[in-house]
Amino acid sequence: MSEIKKYDQMKTRIFLLTLFCFVMFACSEAPNEKGTGFLTLNINQSAGLKADVEIEDFILRINNGRVDVIKERIRDLPAEIALPVGVYTIEAYSKEFSTPKFDEPFYIGRTTVEIEAGESKEASLVCSQGNAGIKVVWSDEFSILYSTYHAQIEHNEDYLHYSSTETRTGYFLPGTVSVIIQADGFTINGGTITLAARDMVTATLRPKNENIPSGSFTIEISIDNTVNERDVTVIVDPDYPTSNSETNPYTIAQAIERQGENNVWVTGYIVGAKPLSGHNFVDESTWLATNIVLADDIDETDDWNVIFVELGSSGLFRTNLNLVANEGILYRKILLRGNLLQYQSRAGLRNLTGGFSFIE
C-alpha cells in the first residue's frame, strides 16, 4: 500500500474519532443544559454579628437532601452558581461548631431554594448567632463562704470548666446544660439551664443561707435586637441531693428549681387543682380533673411555690388522682415520677411514669 493511501486512511480514522467524541460530548451535555439552573446569593447579617466578622469568609454549604454538592468559602465561589434542577438546602455559617468553647460565637443562616431549568434563583439568608453563651459570676457571699471553688457546665458528654477567676463567656449548642459546682470538697448540683440560639446568659452563683431567699433559679429575661440576654441566679445548697431516686425524691421547692430534668421522683402534698383559666388552685368549685397541684406545705396558696401535675386524658393517674372524683386524697402526701416540664406557664410535672404511692 502506498504511503499516500495510508495517510488518507489515517486522516479518515482521525476525523471519525473526532466526530464520535463530539457526538458523545454533545449527547452528554444536552441533558445537563436542559436540567440546569442558576443560583445567586443575597446574604445579610443580623444586628448581633460582631463587627470583625466577614461574610465572605463564611462557608457556603449546598445540600440536595442526600449529599453536600458544594461546601466552600463564599469568597471562592462565582457570583452565579450553576446547579442541576432540584430542591436544595442552603446554609452559610461562620465556622464549624460542635463542642463547647470559650469565646467562640458562631453565626449561621439557612434557607431552601428550588432550582428550575434555565432559571436564575436568589437565595436570601439572614445570618445570626447559632449558639448560646454562658458567663459565670461568683457572688461575694460565695467567696466568703468557700475558700476553693469552681464550676463545670455540661452539655451531653461535653463540658467547660469555669475556674473561680474565669471571666470569659463559654458557648454551647442550644439545649439543656447542667451546672455542677465543686466547693471545699462538696459536689453540688446547681440544676439545669435551657439554652436557645442567641441566648446570652449571665449565671450568678450564690450560696444558700438564712439571709438569702431560697430557690435555685431567679430568672430575669431582657431581649433586644441582637441577642436574648438573660440573668440567672443559681442558689447553691450543699444539702440538696446530687442524685435523685425513689428514696431520695425532690421536694417541691427543688422540683421548681430543676425544671427541665426528666424521669425524676417528686414528693409533696396535694393542695388543689388548676381551673380552666388562671392558676387559682384553692377554689374547689373550679377544679379540673386534668391536673393536681403539689406543695411542700398544705397551707400553700402561692401558685409560684407549687408544682402543677398533668394527669393525662385517661389511665391510672387520671382515674385515681383527680380531685373531682377523689376528694379524699386532698392534703395527702404523694410520691410521683415524671418529667419536670412547664405546665401552662408554671412549674410542672408531666409525662408521669410507673405508679404512685401515698406517704401520709
C-alpha positions in Angstrom: 0.0 0.0 0.0 1.3 3.4 -0.9 2.3 6.0 1.7 -0.3 8.4 0.3 -3.1 5.9 0.7 -2.0 5.1 4.3 -2.0 8.8 5.1 -5.5 9.2 3.6 -6.8 6.3 5.7 -5.3 7.7 8.9 -6.9 11.1 8.2 -10.2 9.4 7.8 -9.8 7.5 11.1 -8.9 10.7 13.0 -11.9 12.5 11.5 -14.3 9.7 12.5 -12.8 9.5 16.0 -13.1 13.3 16.4 -16.7 13.2 15.1 -17.6 10.3 17.5 -16.1 12.2 20.5 -18.0 15.4 19.5 -21.3 13.5 19.3 -20.8 11.8 22.6 -19.9 15.1 24.2 -23.0 16.7 22.7 -25.2 13.9 23.9 -23.8 14.1 27.4 -24.0 17.8 27.6 -27.5 18.3 26.3 -29.4 16.9 29.2 -27.3 19.0 31.6 -28.2 22.2 29.8 -31.8 21.3 30.0 -31.6 20.3 33.6 -29.5 23.2 34.9 -30.5 26.4 36.7 -28.5 29.1 38.4 -28.2 30.4 42.0 -27.2 33.8 43.3 -26.7 34.7 47.0 -28.1 37.5 49.0 -26.6 37.2 52.5 -27.5 39.7 55.2 -26.3 39.9 58.8 -28.4 40.4 61.8 -27.6 43.2 64.2 -25.9 40.7 66.6 -23.0 39.9 64.3 -19.6 41.1 65.5 -18.0 43.9 63.5 -15.0 41.9 62.7 -17.0 39.0 61.1 -16.6 39.0 57.4 -19.5 37.4 55.4 -17.1 36.5 52.6 -15.2 34.3 55.0 -18.3 32.2 55.7 -18.6 28.7 54.5 -21.4 28.0 52.0 -23.0 24.6 52.1 -25.5 23.5 49.5 -27.2 20.1 50.1 -29.5 18.3 47.8 -31.1 16.2 50.6 -28.5 13.4 50.2 -25.1 14.9 49.9 -23.3 18.3 50.0 -22.9 19.4 46.4 -20.9 22.5 47.4 -19.0 23.3 50.6 -16.6 26.2 50.1 -15.7 29.7 51.3 -18.1 32.3 49.8 -15.2 34.4 48.6 -14.0 31.4 46.4 -17.4 30.9 44.6 -18.6 32.6 41.4 -21.3 35.3 41.6 -23.7 32.8 39.9 -23.6 29.1 40.8 -24.9 26.5 38.3 -26.9 23.7 39.8 -28.9 20.7 38.5 -32.6 21.0 38.8 -33.8 20.2 42.3 -34.6 21.4 45.8 -31.6 22.5 47.9 -30.9 23.5 51.5 -28.6 26.5 51.5 -26.5 27.3 54.6 -23.9 30.0 55.2 -22.0 29.8 58.5 -19.0 31.4 60.0 -17.2 28.3 61.4 -17.7 24.7 62.4 -19.0 24.4 65.9 -19.9 21.1 67.6 -18.4 21.2 71.1 -18.4 23.9 73.9 -15.7 26.5 73.6 -14.8 29.8 75.2 -15.2 33.0 73.2 -16.5 31.1 70.1 -19.8 32.5 68.9 -20.7 31.3 65.5 -23.3 32.6 63.0 -25.5 30.8 60.6 -28.2 31.4 58.1 -30.4 28.8 56.3 -33.0 28.7 53.6 -34.4 26.4 50.9 -34.4 27.0 47.2 -35.9 25.1 44.3 -33.7 25.3 41.1 -35.6 25.2 37.8 -34.2 24.6 34.4 -32.7 27.7 32.8 -33.9 29.9 35.6 -31.8 32.1 38.0 -32.9 32.0 41.6 -31.8 34.1 44.5 -31.2 32.6 48.0 -31.7 35.2 50.7 -30.2 34.3 54.1 -30.0 36.3 57.3 -27.1 35.1 59.5 -27.5 35.3 63.2 -25.8 33.7 66.2 -26.4 29.9 66.2 -25.1 29.0 69.6 -25.6 30.4 73.2 -23.2 31.9 75.7 -22.9 31.5 79.4 -20.8 33.6 81.7 -20.3 32.6 85.3 -20.2 35.2 88.1 -19.3 34.2 91.6 -21.1 36.3 94.2 -19.2 38.0 97.1 -21.2 35.7 99.5 -19.8 32.7 97.7 -16.2 33.7 98.0 -16.7 34.5 101.7 -18.2 31.1 102.5 -15.9 28.9 100.4 -12.1 29.1 100.0 -11.8 26.9 96.9 -14.4 26.5 94.2 -15.0 26.1 90.5 -17.9 25.1 88.2 -18.4 22.7 85.4 -21.2 23.3 82.8 -22.0 20.1 81.0 -23.8 19.6 77.6 -24.4 16.0 76.8 -20.9 14.4 77.1 -19.0 17.7 76.7 -18.3 20.4 79.2 -16.5 23.6 80.0 -14.5 24.2 83.2 -15.1 27.6 84.9 -12.4 28.4 87.5 -13.1 30.9 90.3 -11.2 33.5 88.2 -12.7 32.7 84.8 -14.3 35.8 83.1 -14.7 34.5 79.6 -18.1 33.5 78.0 -18.4 29.9 77.2 -20.5 28.9 74.1 -22.8 25.9 73.8 -25.1 24.4 71.2 -28.8 25.0 72.0 -30.3 22.6 74.5 -30.2 21.9 78.3 -26.9 22.2 80.2 -26.2 21.1 83.8 -24.3 23.2 86.3 -22.1 21.2 88.7 -20.1 23.1 91.4 -17.1 21.9 93.4 -16.7 23.9 96.7 -14.4 23.0 99.5 -14.8 19.3 98.7 -18.5 19.4 98.1 -20.0 18.3 94.8 -23.2 20.4 94.4 -25.8 20.0 91.8 -26.6 23.6 90.6 -29.6 22.4 88.4 -30.0 23.0 84.7 -30.4 25.9 82.2 -32.2 25.6 78.9 -30.5 27.4 76.1 -31.8 28.7 72.8 -29.8 30.1 69.9 -28.8 33.7 70.6 -29.2 33.3 74.4 -26.5 35.1 76.3 -26.8 34.1 80.0 -25.0 35.5 83.0 -25.2 32.9 85.7 -24.5 34.3 89.2 -23.7 31.6 91.7 -24.7 32.4 95.2 -24.7 30.2 98.3 -28.0 29.5 100.1 -28.1 30.7 103.7 -30.7 32.2 106.0 -30.1 35.7 104.7 -30.8 34.8 101.1 -34.2 33.9 99.6 -34.5 30.2 98.8 -34.8 29.0 95.2 -32.2 27.9 92.8 -33.2 30.0 89.8 -34.3 33.5 89.7 -34.6 34.3 86.0 -35.0 37.7 84.5 -35.0 37.9 80.7 -34.4 41.0 78.7 -34.5 40.9 74.9 -33.0 43.4 72.5 -32.4 43.3 68.7 -29.1 41.5 68.9 -29.3 38.6 71.4 -31.5 37.2 74.1 -29.8 38.5 77.3 -30.7 36.5 80.5 -29.5 36.8 84.1 -29.8 33.6 86.1 -29.1 33.3 89.8 -28.1 29.8 90.9 -28.6 29.2 94.6 -26.0 26.7 95.7 -27.1 24.5 98.6 -24.9 21.6 99.6 -27.9 20.0 101.4 -29.6 19.4 98.0 -29.3 15.8 96.8 -26.8 15.3 94.0 -28.8 12.2 92.8 -32.5 11.8 92.7 -34.2 8.4 93.5 -37.4 6.9 94.8 -35.9 7.0 98.3 -34.3 10.4 97.8 -37.0 12.4 95.9 -37.1 16.1 95.2 -39.2 18.3 97.4 -41.5 20.7 95.6 -39.0 23.6 96.0 -36.3 21.5 94.5 -38.5 20.4 91.6 -39.4 24.0 90.8 -35.7 24.8 90.7 -34.9 21.8 88.4 -37.4 22.3 85.6 -36.0 20.6 82.5 -34.9 17.4 84.2 -36.6 14.1 83.1 -37.6 10.9 84.9 -37.3 12.3 88.4 -39.0 11.5 91.7 -41.0 14.2 93.4 -42.9 14.3 96.7 -45.4 16.8 98.0 -48.9 17.4 99.4 -51.9 17.6 97.2 -53.3 21.1 97.8 -55.7 21.6 94.9 -56.1 21.6 91.1 -55.8 24.2 88.3 -59.0 25.7 86.9 -59.7 26.1 83.2 -58.1 29.6 83.1 -55.7 31.1 85.6 -53.8 29.4 88.3 -56.1 29.7 91.4 -55.8 26.1 92.6 -57.5 26.7 96.0 -61.1 27.2 94.7 -62.7 23.8 94.8 -65.6 24.9 92.5 -63.2 25.4 89.6 -61.1 22.3 89.8 -60.5 20.3 86.7 -59.8 16.5 86.5 -56.8 17.0 84.3 -54.3 18.0 87.0 -53.4 18.2 90.6 -51.2 20.7 92.5 -48.4 19.7 94.9 -46.8 21.8 97.6 -44.3 21.4 100.4 -46.9 22.8 102.8 -50.6 22.1 103.0 -51.3 25.8 103.6 -49.5 27.0 100.5 -51.6 29.3 98.3 -48.9 30.9 96.0 -49.0 29.4 92.5 -45.3 30.1 92.1 -44.4 27.9 95.0 -46.2 24.7 93.8 -45.9 22.1 91.0 -48.8 21.6 88.6 -49.0 17.9 87.8 -50.5 16.9 84.4 -52.6 13.7 84.9 -53.2 13.0 81.2 -56.5 12.3 79.5 -57.1 8.8 80.9 -55.4 5.9 82.7 -54.1 5.2 86.2 -53.2 8.7 87.2 -56.3 10.4 85.8 -58.6 7.8 87.4 -57.1 7.7 90.9 -55.6 11.2 91.4 -58.1 13.7 90.0 -59.8 15.7 92.9 -63.1 15.9 91.1 -63.7 12.2 91.6 -61.3 11.5 94.6 -62.0 14.2 97.2 -60.4 12.0 100.0 -56.9 12.5 98.7 -56.8 16.2 99.3 -53.9 17.2 101.6 -52.3 13.7 101.4 -48.6 13.5 100.6 -47.7 11.6 97.5 -44.7 10.3 95.6 -44.7 10.6 91.8 -42.2 10.2 88.9 -42.2 12.2 85.7 -40.6 14.9 83.7 -40.1 18.4 85.2 -41.6 20.4 82.3 -43.5 23.7 82.4 -47.3 23.3 82.6 -49.4 26.2 81.3 -46.7 28.8 82.2 -45.9 27.4 85.7 -43.5 24.8 87.1 -44.9 21.4 86.2 -44.5 17.6 86.4 -45.7 15.9 83.2 -45.5 12.5 81.4 -45.9 10.5 84.6 -44.4 7.0 84.6 -44.7 3.9 86.8 -47.1 4.2 89.6 -47.6 6.4 92.7 -47.7 5.9 96.4 -49.2 7.9 99.3 -46.7 8.7 102.0 -49.1 10.3 104.5 
